């Protein structure tokens, strides 16, 4: 029955892809005509796409943008309003509506429209940004700044709002406040051309000519059409507002609206041979994925057949098929995800560090993660399983000022040994304070203290240093470093809920023991230790990140994680992920055993949709007869085909 459900799901997703492609063909054709300047033909193609799929807001947005190119602003506004009616979360149509009303010299109507939209979708920061633009055009700068600040309150990671507020400050000759807002925008998006242009204006006004020229050159390189912007009148005149041009906050004005051809449905397929414990299996894999702004899902379907025509049923369990389903996006004001949990960390990791909710490939769970973000408070939460949850974790973070942050964290396992007849919970709680010295876009230095307590057991403290060094754009090298000294009491271990915690629960249960009991035997005296986390980005050569933890003088206390990609953004595929625990000596760091999970991927993109890859996995599986874990290797040559719709 499960196999039948899987096949039905597979073909259902494929059918969705086919229907999407029919209207998508007209849409892609319309985009081609738009880029070539044949706007009348583009209108015809977009109209056909809408007829086949009238619930796709992107199609209306592109049609509205095209009417704008034909100076048919009234028609354009009508189509753009349909776009946000069908898909309220689209950003581009709102900016075009505001711009078209300005072209028609009907800014008051724009204000009325956005006021009404703010009542029906009050948590959409884009609406308040455009209200700010409209009031700016009317010369009501105080009201405009209020609207921009509302947008930032709703989404503190929205660079357009910071840039819009910076323009207002710049017009009021408040250069210091303006610079702060543009820097905030560039911290979020280092390749934001308008922000670089405005920074150039600020430096010009401060007679920092070299820096001004450098910022202007960056802006022009990122968006050549900015060279046409008239900067006359941007220098301050005593007692008067400066004439700061209100630029489109979109990367390429109309072009971005038309380039909404991002394929939201992806069907990744692969065929190959997988060797598991010296037995060859023929494999057919597919990873259908839906990726929208506020919703996404991914499934991992792997069909393995041996030489006798037998399916490997262990790979067809629903816990292995569902990778994730999400609402919202990580880093945005709201994010909720259900599925596989990998490398989940609370705060600085003294309680939960790189936690995974699966003990091994044969014992997966469907867990959940919740994250809420605001300018002043962040909330994070996790539970390891939806069906029978027993591990919980969470943190509340407070942004007290630009330089000072604090948080309280906690985690609990209500059933350490998995036996419902026993009462053996473990609870850990703690807090952290971070102070940043003069944080800027290119460098940060901070000090932190993190304290955690295992209820009725030991307590530990981390004293650490944070360092971030980076260039002014994404192509610059970047170094991030966090290193902390650990001071632990009796019966305490940092990162109690680690990457291998679920595995450890099964091992301890087999020996009629819990991890907490093991800590009492291992950490008989107070101890010292070290925790470090680092990431290095050297575009275009490599991106690598890792952690290391050890308690001095305690055997098997070392923990290492490593994730790396070499020559990213090229046709070469070279990635590695490595997790290792129970390390006592340097020689054991890269020794593959039952305390290791590792995966490597090496391949090459033959063309835009076909790649040949070799996947290597080292993991472990539970042997019920031996009551212990045994290692398992998988080597899989794969011909990968990526289709997007």
N, C-alpha and C positions, 0 to 999 in steps of 0.2 A: 504493500500500500504506500509506504514512504517513497519507494522508487517511482511509483506512478505519479505521486504528487510532485516530485522533483521534475519529472519530464513535462508535466502539465505547466508548471511554473516556467520552465525554460521556454516552451513554445509560446506561452502567453506574453512573455517579455519580448520574444522575437516578433510577435504580431504587432505589439505596440510600436516597435522599431519601424516596421514596414509602413504603417499608417503615418507615422511621423515623417518618414522619408518622402512620401508623396507630396505633402505640402512643403517640406523642406527643400525639395528640388526647385520649386518655383521661388522660394525665398532666396536660395543661393544664387539663382539666376538674376533675381532683382538686385542682390548685392553687387554682382558683377557689373550690371549696367550702371548702377550708382557710381561705382568707382571709376567707370569709364566716362562719366558725365552724361550718359544717355538717360536723363531723368524720366522722360515720358515712358520709355520702355520699362524702366524700373517700377513705375507706378502700376503698369499692367501686370507685371509678375507678382508684386506684393498683393495686389487685389485678388489674383487667383489663389495665392497662398491662404489669404483670409477666408475665401469661399470654402476651401477644404478644411480649414482649421480655425473657426471663428473665435476660439477660446485662447488663442496664443497672443499675449500682449506684445511680444516682440515684433510681430508682423505689423500691428497697428503703429507701433513706435517708428518702425522703418518707413512706413508709408507716410506718416506725418512729417518725418525729417525730409523726405523727398519733396513733398509739397513745399517745404520751406526753401529748398534749393530752387524751386520754380517761382519763388516769391508769392506763393499762394498761402499766406500765413493763416488766413481764416480757416481754410480747409485743413491745414496742418494742425491747428489747435484742436479741431474736431476729432481727428484721428488719434492725436496724442492723449486726449481725454478718454477715449475708448481704451487706449493701452493701459492707463492706470486704473481704469474701472475694472478691466479684466484681470490685471496683475498689479495690485496696488504697491507691491514692493519694488517695482522697476524704478530706477533712479533717473535715467536719461530723459524720459518724456517730461518729467517735471521741469528740468532745466530748459528744455526746448520750449515748453509752454510759456515760461517766464520770458524767454528771449523773444518769442514771436509776439507776445503782447507788447513788449517794448518796441519792436519794429513797427507795430501799428499805433504806437503812442497811446496805449490803453493800459497803462500800469495799474490804474485803480481797479480795473476788471481782474487783473492778475492777483492783486491783493485779496479781492473778494473770493476768487476761486480757491486760493490757498487757505484762506480762513475757513472756508467750508470743508476743505479736505482735512484740515487739522482736527475738525470735530469728529469725522468718521474714522480717521486713522491718527489718533493723537500721539502715537509713539514712533512716528516716522520722521527722523531727523532731516531728511531731504526736503520735506515741506517747509520746515522752519528756516532752512538755509535759503530757499527761494523767496520766502517772505522777507528775509533780510535783504536779499538782492533788490526786491521790488521797492522796499522802503529806502534803500540806498539811492536808487534812481530818483526817488521823490525828494531826496535831500534830508530825510528824517533819519539822521544817523543814530540818535539815541535809541529810537525804536528798532532800527535795524540791528544794533548790537544786542538788544534784548532777545531778538529772535535767534540770532546766531548762538547766543549762550544757551538758549533752550535746546538747540540742536546738539550742542556739546554735552548737555546734561543727559540727553537721551542716548547718545552714542559717543563715548569719550575717545573712540578710535577712528573718528570720521575726519579725515584731513581737510575736506572741503569746507567744513564748518570753521576750523581754526584759520584757514586761509581767508575766508570771508570776513571773520572778525578782525584779522590782521589788516585787511584793506580799509576797514572802518577806522581803526586806530591810526593808520597811516594818513588817511584823509584829515584826521583831527590833529596831525603832527605829533602824535604820541608814539614816537619811533621806538622807544624801548619796549612798550607794550606790544607794538606791532611785531617787532623782531621775535619776541617770545612766542607769539602765536604762529608765525611762519616756521620757527624752529620746531614747534610741536607738530605741525603738518609734515615737515620733512623727516622727523623722527619716525612717523608712521609710514610715509612713502618718500624715500630719498630721491626718487626720480620724478618728482612732481614739478613740471616745468614752470607753471605760474608762480609757485612759491619761490623758486630760484630767481625768477624775474623780479618779484617784489623785494627779495633780499638784496638784489642788485641795486634797487632804488634806495633802500635804506642805507647801504654802504656809500652810495653816491652822495646822499645828503650829508653823511658824516665825513665826507672827503676822504674816504678809504677807497681810493680809485682802483687800486689793483684788485682788491677783494670784490669790488663792484663789477669790474670787467670779468672776473672769473665766474661770478654768479650769472651774469648775463650770457656769457658764452655757454654755460651749462644749459640755461633755459633755451637758447636758440638751437643747441645741438639736440635737445630732447624734443623740441617742437619748433621747427624752422619758421612757421607762420607767425611766431611771436616777434620776428624781426620787423613786421609791419606795424607793430603797436607804437603809437606816437607817445613818447615819454616827455614831451614838452609840458611844462606846468607841474611836474611832479616834485620839483624842489620847493621847500616851504617858503611862504611869504608871510611876514609878521602880521598877525591879526586875521589871516584868511585861512580858509580850508584849502588843502592841496587838491589839485586835480588828479586823482588817482584813477586810472582806467579800470572799469569793472570788466575783467576778462572772463571768458568762459572757463569754468572750473573743470571742464571735461578734457581729457587728453587730446582729443581731436574733434571737438565740436560735433558737427553732424556725422562725421565719419564713424565715431564710436557708436552712435545710435544704430547705424546700419551694420556695423561689425558685431552686432549681437548674435552672430551666427555661431556662437559657442555651442557645441554639441552637448546637450544636457544628458543624453542617454548614450552609454558606451557599452559595447559588447566586445569584451576581450576574450579571445579563444586561443587555445593552444593544443597541439598534438605532439606526442613524443613517447618516450619509453622511460619508465621510472624503475630503478633498481632499489628494492627494499630487502635488506637482509639476504643478499645474494639471489633474490628472486626477481625476475623481470616482469613488469606490468606495463601493458599498453595503456597510455593515458589520453583522455580527452578532457580538457578543462575549459571552463568558461567563467568569467567574472563579470556578470552584468552589473552595471553601475548607473544609478540615477543621481545627478549632481545639479541641484538647483540652489538658489541663494538661501532659501530657508527650509529646504528639505533635501534629504539625500539618503541613499540606500546602496548597499553593495552586498553581493552574494558570491560565495566561493563554491562552485560545483566542480567536483573532480570525480570522473568515472575511470576507475582502474580495472582492467580486465587482464587476467593471466593467460598463459598458453592453453589452458583447458576451457577458456570461455567463462570463467567464474568472476563475478564482480567482487571487489573488495568492499564489503558493506560498511566497514568501520568508517569510511569516508563519506557516507551518505546520511549520517545523523544530522538532524536539523541544527544542532548546536555548532556543527562544523560548517554548515552551509551559510548561515547568517553571519556576515562579517560585521555589519552595523546598519542601523536605521537612525537617522538624526533629524532633529528639528532645530533650526537656527544654525549658527556657525561658531566654531571655536574662536574666542577672542571678541565676539560680538556681545551685545547686552544679554542675549539669551541663547543657551545651547543645551540641548538634551539629547543624549545618545544612548541607544540600547544595542548591545552586542558584545563582541570580543573586547576585552580591556587589556591593553599593553602599556607597559612603562608609565603607570600612573603614579604621580608623586604629589604629596601634600606639603605645601610650603617648601622648606629647605630639605625635607626628606628625613628628619630625625625620627619620625613616626612611621611614615609610609614612603618607600623609595622604589621606583620602577616596578611597582606591583603588577602582576599579571593574574587574571582570574581563572587561568587554566593550569592544572597540575601537570598535564602532558597532553599529547595529541589526542589521546583516547578519552580524556576527561575534561571536555570543554564546558563552559557555562555561558549563559547569556546574562550579562550584567548591565549596569546603567551608570551614566555619568551626567551630572547636572552642573552647569556653571552660569552664574548671573554676574554681569559686569555693570558698574556705574562709576561716575566720577569719584565717588567717595567711599564706596564699599563694594567688595567682591565676595561672592559666596560660591563655594565649591563643595560638591558632595558625590559620593560613590557608594554603590552596593555591589557585591560580587556576583549575585545571581538574582534573577527575577522569580524563578520558580521556588527556590528555598534559600533565601538570603541569610547569611550568617556573619559576613564580614562587612562592616560599614566604615566609612571614613569621611571627613569633611574639614573645611576651614572657612573662617570668616576673616577677611582682610580689611583693614581700615587705612585709608589714605589720609593721614592727619594733615600733611602739608606736602609741598613738592619734594621736600627732603626727608620726610619722616613717614614711615609706614609701620604698622603693627598688625599682628594677627593671632588668632587662637585656633588651635587644631585639635582634633581628636579622632580616634579610631577604636573599633571594638570587634572582637570575634566572640560571638555568643556560644560557640561550640567548637572548642579547639580540636577535639579528637573525633568529631563527626558522629559521636554516639549520643543519641537523644536521651539515653538513660542517665548520663553523667552530667554534672553541673561544673563546668570548667571554663567560664568566660575569662577573657582578658581585655582590659580597658587601658588605653594610653591617651593622655591628654597633655597639652603643652601650649606654649606661646612663643612668639618671636617679635623682635623689634629690629628695624633696619634704618640706618641713617645714611643718606647719600650726600656726599660733599659736592656741591655745585654741579648737579647733573646737567649735561649738555648733549647735543646730538652726536658728538664724536667721541666722548669719553665720559665714563662714570667711575667713581670710586666710592665704596661704601663699607660700613662696618655693621655687623649684626651679632645678635645674641639669640640663641634658640634653646629653650628649656623644655624637656619632655619628662614625664613621670609615668611609669607603669604602676597602675593602681595596686597598692599593697606590696609593691616590690621596689626596685631601684629607680633612680633618677639620673638623668644625664644632661650635660650642657655643651652646646657648641658655640665657640667664639670664632667668628670668621671674617674674611675680607672678600669683597666683591670688586671685580675690575672688568671694565668693558672699554675696548678701544676699537674704533671703526672709522672708515673714511666717510666721505659725504655722499656717496652713492653706492648702489648695490654691487658695483664692479670692484669696489675697494676691498682690501683684506679686512678681516674682522677677527678679533680675539675676545673671548669671554671666559673669565676665570672666577671660580668660587672655591676657596680653600678654608677649611675650618679645623680648629683644634678641638678634640672631643675629650671631655672630662666626665667619666661615668662612675656611678656608684655600684654597689653590689647588686647582682641580679638584673643588670640593665645592659641592653645591646641597642645601639643606634640602628635605625632603619628596620625595626622589628618586622614590619610587613614589607618584605622585599620581593624581588622578582621570583624567587623560588618558594615563597611562603606556602602556596597551595600544595606544592610537592612535599614540603617538609611536614605538613599536616598528615598526609597519608603515611609517610615513613614513620612518624612518631606514633600514629595510631596503631600501626602494625607491631610496634614494640611496647604497646600499652603505656605510652608516654605522651606528654605535650611539650611544645616548644618552651613554654614558661618553666616547666620542670628542668629542662635542659639548661636554661639560662642560670637557674639557681646553682646547678652543679658546675657550670663552666666559669661563671663570673663570681667567684667566691670573695674577691677583694675588689676595691675600687681600681679602675683602670684608666689609661689614657689611650687616645687614638687619633686618627687623621681621616678626614673626609675631603675629597677634592672632586670638582666637576669642571670640565673645560670643553670649549668648542673652538675650532679654528676653521675659518673659511678663507681660502686663497683662490679666488676666481681667476681663471677658469680651471684650475688644476684639481682642487679637492675641497670637500666639506667633510669634517670629521668631528665627532663629539664623543665624550666618554666620561665615566665616573670611576673613582677608586676609593675604597674604604677599608680600613684595617684597625684593629685594636692591638696595641703593642703588647707583646708577650703572651698572646692568646692564640693557640693553634687553630687553624681553619677559620679564622675570622675575616680573611680577605675577600673582597667582592669587587669585581670588575665588570663594567659594561662598555661597549664600543659600537658606534654606528658610523659608517663612512661611505662616501660616494666619491669616485675618482673620475676626473674629466666629465663632470656633469654638463648637461646642455650640449652634448655632442652625440654623435651616432654610437659611440661606445657605451656599453652598459657594464658598469663595474661597481657593485655595491656589496657591503658586508655588514652583518650584525652579529654581535658576540656578547654572551652573558656567561659569567663564571662566578661560582661561590665556593666557599670552603677552601680558600687558598691559604697555605701556610708558608710556602717559599716562592721565590721568584720563578723557579723552574716550573711551578704548577700553574702559572698565570695562563699559559696557552696550551696546557695539556688537556686533550679532549677525553672526558670521562662522563660519569653519570651526573656530575655537577655542572655540566656545560650544555648550553643551547646556542647553536651557531648556524648561520645561514649565509651563503655567498651566491651572488648572481653575476655571471659574466656573459656578455652577448654583444650583438651588433645589430643596429637598425639597417636592414637592407634598403628599405624605402620608408615612406611615411607611415605605412600601416603593417609592415612585415619585419619581424626580427627573429634571429636565431639566438637562443639563450641556453646556457648550461646552469642549472640550479643545483646547489649542494646544500643539504641539511644534515646537521648533527643534532640529535635530540635524544630523548629517552622515553620509554613506555613502562607502565607498571606490569610486572609479572605476578599474577594472582597466586600461582602455585608456589613461587619462591618467596612471595611476600617482600619483594624488593624491586628496585628499578633496574632495567637493563638498557644499554645504549642502543640507538638505532640510527642508521645512516640512510639517506636518500640521495641518489644521483639521478638527475632528470635532464636529458637533452630535450629541448622544446622548440618547435616552430610556432612562433607567436603571431597571431593576426589580430589587429586592433581595428574595429569598425565603430564609428561614431555617428550618431543620428540626431 
